[in-house]
Amino acid sequence: MTRSAGRGLLFTLLLAAGCGSPPAAPPPLPASLYGEVATAVEQARETVVRTPRSAAAWGELAMLFDAHDQLPEAQQCYRQARELDASDPRWPYLLACLLAGSDPAAAEPLFRTAAKNSPQPEPNLRLAAMLRDRGQPEEAAKILRIEAAAEPSVARIHYELARCLEQTSLLEEAIEEALLATRLAPQHRSVRELAAELLSRSGRLEEARLQADVARRLPRETAGWPDPWREAVRSLRRDPHWQASSLAMAATAGQIPAGEALAALAGLASTHPDDWTIAGEFAQLLMMAGDYNAAIEAASTALALHPEAVGLWKIRGTSHLLAEHWQAAEADLAQAVDRKPDDAAAWNDLAFVQEQLGRDAAVASLETAIRLEPLDVDKRVRLIELLTERGQFDDATRAIDTMEAIAGDVPAAAQLREAIAAAATATSPEPILPDDDRE
């Protein structure tokens, strides 16, 4: 063997052993990162520099960038981790999650690659949801049917399949999948709501009412689906926004004293005025502690810097409402719904405030809230009572009919009809009798 041939064979063997040219240098540290975040990212970056052929090191750095919304850097690192270890489904999956919104064509093969190497259903669930949103529910349903056959006891698969079948006009089959999901996850709010919606569309109103009743009693926190790989990314977050959210959640859950959390949040809000969500968490916690004036002041300070932040208008409006500053509450909540017209809770609060002020607009606001949350019987009862108080008896009666058509046998319906009849009788003018009759 010649010397040059020997060198060529050695080079080939080194490449096969993973000892070829090292990957490109990791991305530089973004100047916008906060101190604690920058420290964590720099440490992960140094690990990559020391072990440039470690897929785990590149993946950890990618997840840190991802957790702190440094998306171009995260994508670069995920791609490098995937090249170094094609067998790990996390890297194509997490990269596809970042691309799904902006470049679904690039995300699709990555989800499919992750699905081949993953024992978890998440890659195909995400892929199916993306295809459904792109107007390909038939293709999405095919993927989910395969998953359902392999994992028949996973409620989310049947829930997602029901949503796809609904879009393909297979309503009865969609109902079967949704009801199966309710049996597998009876405490999941979104599953119950979907079942109620599909049953109502099929004309099975009594069954729809039962599902809707259960859904209303379940906490809103049960509406989401856990994603272990995305949760692993989120757990790495260390920026002030994350700190503020964690403090607020811990105080709300009683894990730390409210005063301690408020002091920490006040410091974060003062140090980071550029992030309105921190001031929002501070004002929200003040409001929950019953210090409405302090909550209004904190929200006002933040609104001066962030006038387009819908959350701040809602928090300040709700604080005014709780303090019974009706006109100020009306102005703030009107700003909130103007900026986010699909917020049912804000429309509901605005209707309550307008009711206190005697505004005719209260009816329209409450009707908007009901259109956004049609299964909420409590809002419908309030609307009927409001229409009755305003003497709109025909409208109130029609509202009862609609409520019963949607929610079935509502116990309050009979009392509401009696109240309408009594109010109508009380407001009817007395008949004018002839002179002879008056004698």
C-alpha positions in Angstrom: 0.0 0.0 0.0 1.4 3.4 -0.9 1.8 6.1 1.7 -0.9 8.3 0.1 -3.3 5.4 0.0 -2.6 4.6 3.6 -3.3 8.3 4.6 -6.6 8.1 2.6 -7.7 5.0 4.4 -6.8 6.5 7.8 -8.8 9.7 6.9 -11.8 7.5 5.9 -11.6 5.6 9.2 -11.4 8.8 11.2 -14.5 10.1 9.5 -16.3 6.9 10.1 -15.4 7.1 13.8 -16.7 10.6 14.1 -13.3 12.3 14.2 -13.5 14.3 11.0 -13.8 18.0 10.7 -15.5 19.5 13.7 -18.9 21.3 13.2 -19.1 25.0 12.8 -18.7 27.1 15.9 -21.8 27.6 18.0 -23.7 30.9 17.6 -22.3 33.9 19.6 -24.1 35.0 22.8 -26.9 37.4 22.0 -26.4 40.8 23.6 -30.1 41.0 24.5 -30.1 38.2 27.1 -30.5 39.0 30.8 -27.6 38.3 33.2 -28.7 34.9 34.6 -29.8 33.7 31.2 -26.6 34.8 29.6 -24.6 32.9 32.2 -26.5 29.7 31.6 -26.2 30.0 27.8 -22.5 30.9 27.9 -21.8 27.8 30.1 -23.7 25.6 27.6 -21.9 27.2 24.7 -18.5 26.5 26.3 -19.5 22.9 26.7 -20.1 22.8 22.9 -16.8 24.4 22.2 -15.0 21.7 24.4 -17.0 18.8 22.9 -18.0 20.0 19.4 -19.1 16.5 18.3 -21.5 16.0 21.2 -25.1 16.0 20.0 -26.3 16.3 23.6 -24.3 19.4 24.1 -25.6 21.0 20.9 -29.1 20.0 21.9 -28.8 21.5 25.4 -27.6 24.8 23.9 -30.4 24.7 21.3 -33.0 24.2 24.1 -31.7 27.1 26.1 -31.8 29.4 23.0 -35.3 28.0 22.3 -36.6 28.6 25.9 -35.5 32.2 25.7 -37.0 32.9 22.2 -33.6 33.1 20.4 -35.1 31.2 17.5 -32.4 31.5 14.7 -29.7 30.4 17.2 -31.9 27.6 18.4 -32.6 26.3 14.9 -28.9 26.3 14.0 -28.1 24.3 17.1 -31.0 21.8 16.6 -29.8 21.2 13.1 -26.3 20.5 14.3 -27.5 18.1 17.0 -29.6 16.3 14.5 -26.6 15.9 12.1 -24.5 14.5 14.9 -27.2 12.0 16.2 -29.8 11.2 13.6 -31.4 8.6 16.0 -32.5 11.0 18.6 -36.1 12.1 17.8 -36.0 15.2 20.0 -33.9 17.4 17.7 -35.9 17.1 14.5 -39.1 17.3 16.6 -38.1 20.5 18.4 -36.8 22.0 15.2 -40.1 21.2 13.5 -42.0 22.9 16.3 -40.1 26.1 15.6 -40.7 25.9 11.9 -44.3 24.7 11.8 -45.8 28.2 11.9 -43.5 30.0 9.4 -42.4 27.1 7.1 -44.7 24.1 7.4 -43.3 22.6 4.3 -39.9 22.3 6.0 -41.5 21.2 9.3 -43.4 18.3 7.8 -40.4 16.0 6.9 -38.9 16.8 10.3 -42.0 15.7 12.1 -42.1 12.5 10.0 -38.4 11.8 10.8 -39.0 12.3 14.5 -42.1 10.0 14.4 -40.0 7.1 12.9 -37.6 7.2 15.8 -40.0 8.0 18.7 -42.0 5.7 20.9 -44.1 8.8 21.8 -47.1 10.0 19.7 -46.2 13.7 20.0 -44.5 14.0 16.5 -47.4 12.6 14.7 -49.9 14.5 16.8 -48.1 17.8 15.9 -47.9 16.8 12.3 -51.6 16.0 12.1 -52.5 19.3 13.7 -50.3 21.1 11.3 -51.8 19.3 8.3 -55.3 19.9 9.5 -54.6 23.6 9.9 -53.2 23.7 6.3 -56.5 22.3 5.0 -55.4 18.6 4.8 -57.7 16.9 7.3 -57.9 13.7 5.3 -54.1 13.2 5.4 -54.1 14.2 9.1 -56.8 11.6 9.8 -54.8 8.8 8.1 -51.9 9.5 10.4 -54.0 9.6 13.5 -55.8 6.4 12.6 -52.5 4.6 12.6 -51.6 6.2 16.0 -55.0 5.2 17.4 -54.4 1.6 16.3 -51.0 1.6 17.9 -52.0 3.5 21.1 -55.8 3.0 21.6 -55.8 4.2 25.2 -54.3 7.7 24.5 -57.2 10.2 24.7 -55.5 13.0 22.8 -55.1 10.8 19.7 -58.9 10.3 19.6 -59.6 13.9 20.4 -57.4 15.1 17.5 -58.9 12.5 15.2 -62.4 13.7 16.1 -61.4 17.2 15.1 -60.0 16.0 11.7 -63.1 13.9 11.0 -65.3 16.8 11.8 -63.6 18.8 9.0 -64.1 15.9 6.5 -67.8 16.0 7.2 -67.7 12.6 9.0 -69.7 14.0 11.9 -71.0 10.7 13.4 -67.6 9.1 13.3 -66.1 12.3 14.8 -68.6 12.0 17.7 -67.6 8.3 18.3 -64.0 9.4 18.6 -64.8 12.3 20.8 -66.9 10.2 23.2 -64.1 7.6 23.3 -61.8 10.4 24.3 -64.2 11.5 27.1 -64.1 7.9 28.5 -60.3 7.9 28.4 -59.9 11.4 29.9 -63.2 12.2 31.8 -61.6 15.1 33.6 -60.3 16.9 30.5 -62.3 20.1 29.7 -61.4 20.4 26.0 -62.6 16.8 25.4 -65.9 17.4 27.0 -66.4 20.7 25.1 -65.7 19.1 21.8 -68.1 16.3 22.5 -70.8 18.8 23.5 -70.2 20.8 20.3 -70.3 17.8 18.0 -73.4 16.3 19.7 -75.2 19.6 19.5 -74.5 19.8 15.8 -75.9 16.3 15.3 -79.1 17.2 17.1 -78.4 15.0 20.1 -79.1 17.9 22.4 -79.7 16.0 25.7 -76.3 14.3 25.4 -74.7 17.6 24.4 -76.1 19.2 27.5 -74.7 16.5 29.8 -71.2 16.9 28.3 -71.4 20.7 28.5 -72.5 20.5 32.2 -69.5 18.4 33.0 -67.2 20.7 31.0 -68.4 23.8 33.0 -67.5 22.1 36.3 -63.9 21.3 35.2 -61.1 23.8 35.8 -59.8 25.6 32.7 -56.4 24.3 33.6 -57.5 20.9 32.4 -58.0 22.1 28.8 -54.4 21.6 27.6 -52.3 18.7 26.6 -48.8 18.1 28.1 -45.9 17.8 25.7 -42.9 16.3 27.5 -40.3 17.6 25.0 -41.6 21.1 24.9 -42.0 21.1 28.7 -38.3 20.2 29.0 -37.5 23.3 26.9 -39.8 25.5 29.0 -38.2 24.2 32.2 -34.9 25.8 31.2 -36.3 29.3 31.1 -34.7 31.8 33.5 -35.6 35.2 32.2 -37.5 37.8 34.3 -40.8 37.0 32.6 -40.5 33.4 33.7 -39.5 34.5 37.2 -42.5 36.7 37.5 -44.9 34.0 36.3 -43.3 31.5 38.7 -43.7 33.9 41.6 -47.3 34.7 40.8 -48.2 31.0 40.4 -46.4 30.1 43.7 -48.2 32.8 45.6 -51.6 31.9 44.1 -51.0 28.3 45.1 -50.0 29.3 48.6 -46.5 28.0 48.2 -44.9 31.3 49.2 -46.4 34.3 51.2 -48.2 36.8 49.0 -46.1 39.7 50.6 -42.8 38.0 49.6 -44.0 37.5 46.1 -45.3 41.0 45.8 -42.0 42.4 47.0 -40.1 40.3 44.4 -42.5 41.2 41.6 -42.2 44.9 42.4 -38.4 44.7 42.1 -38.7 42.8 38.8 -41.2 45.3 37.4 -38.9 48.2 38.4 -35.8 46.6 36.9 -37.5 45.4 33.7 -40.0 48.1 32.6 -39.7 47.0 29.0 -41.6 43.7 29.7 -45.2 44.6 30.4 -46.1 41.1 31.5 -44.0 41.5 34.7 -46.0 44.6 35.7 -49.1 42.7 34.7 -48.3 39.8 37.1 -47.6 42.4 39.8 -50.8 44.2 39.3 -52.8 41.0 39.1 -51.4 39.7 42.4 -52.2 43.0 44.0 -55.7 42.8 42.8 -56.1 39.2 44.0 -54.8 40.4 47.4 -57.6 42.9 47.5 -55.4 46.0 47.2 -57.3 47.4 44.2 -55.9 50.9 44.3 -52.4 49.7 44.3 -53.3 47.3 41.4 -54.7 50.2 39.5 -51.6 52.3 40.1 -49.3 49.5 39.0 -51.3 48.8 35.8 -51.4 52.6 35.0 -47.7 52.9 35.3 -47.2 50.0 32.9 -49.9 51.3 30.5 -48.0 54.6 30.1 -45.2 52.5 28.6 -47.3 49.8 26.9 -50.6 51.3 25.8 -51.3 48.4 23.4 -51.0 45.7 26.1 -54.5 44.2 26.3 -53.8 42.3 29.5 -53.0 45.6 31.3 -56.3 47.1 30.2 -58.1 44.1 31.5 -56.3 44.0 34.8 -56.9 47.7 35.5 -60.5 47.4 34.3 -61.2 44.5 36.6 -59.5 46.3 39.5 -61.8 49.3 38.9 -64.8 46.9 38.7 -63.9 45.3 42.1 -63.4 48.8 43.6 -66.8 49.8 42.1 -65.3 52.6 40.0 -67.9 51.8 37.3 -67.1 54.5 34.7 -63.4 53.9 34.9 -64.0 50.2 34.6 -66.2 50.7 31.6 -63.6 52.8 29.8 -60.8 50.2 30.5 -62.7 47.1 29.5 -64.0 48.9 26.4 -60.3 49.4 25.5 -59.6 45.7 26.1 -62.4 44.4 23.9 -61.6 46.9 21.2 -58.0 45.4 21.0 -59.1 41.8 21.5 -62.7 41.4 20.4 -62.7 37.6 21.0 -62.2 37.8 24.7 -65.4 36.5 26.2 -64.4 37.2 29.8 -63.7 40.9 29.1 -67.1 41.2 27.3 -68.8 39.6 30.2 -67.2 42.0 32.7 -68.0 45.0 30.5 -71.6 43.9 30.4 -71.7 43.7 34.2 -70.2 47.2 34.5 -72.6 48.6 31.9 -75.5 47.0 33.8 -74.5 48.9 37.0 -74.4 52.1 35.0 -77.8 51.4 33.4 -76.4 51.3 29.9 -78.5 49.7 27.2 -75.2 48.5 25.7 -75.1 45.9 28.5 -77.4 43.6 26.5 -75.2 43.7 23.4 -72.0 43.1 25.4 -73.5 40.1 27.1 -74.8 38.7 23.8 -71.3 39.0 22.4 -69.8 37.1 25.4 -72.4 34.4 24.8 -71.6 34.1 21.1 -68.0 33.5 22.1 -68.9 30.9 24.7 -72.2 29.5 23.6 -72.3 26.7 26.2 -72.1 29.0 29.2 -75.5 28.7 30.7 -74.8 31.2 33.5 -74.3 34.0 31.0 -77.5 33.1 29.3 -79.4 33.2 32.6 -77.9 36.6 33.2 -79.0 37.8 29.8 -82.6 36.6 30.4 -82.7 38.4 33.7 -81.4 41.6 32.2 -83.9 41.5 29.3 -86.7 40.9 31.8 -85.6 43.8 34.0 -85.6 46.0 30.9 -89.1 44.9 29.9 -88.0 43.1 26.8 -90.2 40.1 27.5 -90.4 38.7 24.0 -86.6 38.8 23.7 -86.2 37.2 27.2 -88.6 34.4 26.2 -86.8 33.7 23.0 -83.5 33.6 24.9 -85.0 30.9 27.2 -86.0 28.9 24.2 -82.5 29.2 22.7 -80.9 28.2 26.0 -83.1 25.1 26.3 -82.4 24.1 22.7 -78.6 24.3 23.4 -78.4 23.2 27.0 -81.5 21.0 27.4 -83.5 21.0 30.6 -82.1 23.9 32.6 -83.6 23.9 36.1 -83.8 27.7 36.2 -85.8 28.0 33.0 -89.2 27.5 34.6 -88.5 30.2 37.3 -87.3 32.5 34.6 -90.5 32.1 32.6 -92.5 32.7 35.8 -90.5 35.9 36.4 -91.2 37.1 32.9 -94.9 36.5 33.2 -95.0 38.3 36.6 -93.1 41.3 35.3 -95.2 41.5 32.2 -98.4 41.5 34.3 -97.0 44.1 36.7 -96.2 46.5 33.9 -99.4 46.0 31.9 -101.7 49.1 32.0 -105.0 48.7 33.8 -108.0 48.5 31.4 -110.1 51.6 31.2 -113.6 50.6 32.3 -116.9 52.2 31.0 -118.6 54.7 33.3 -121.3 52.2 34.2 -118.8 49.6 35.2 -116.9 52.0 37.4 -120.2 52.7 39.4 
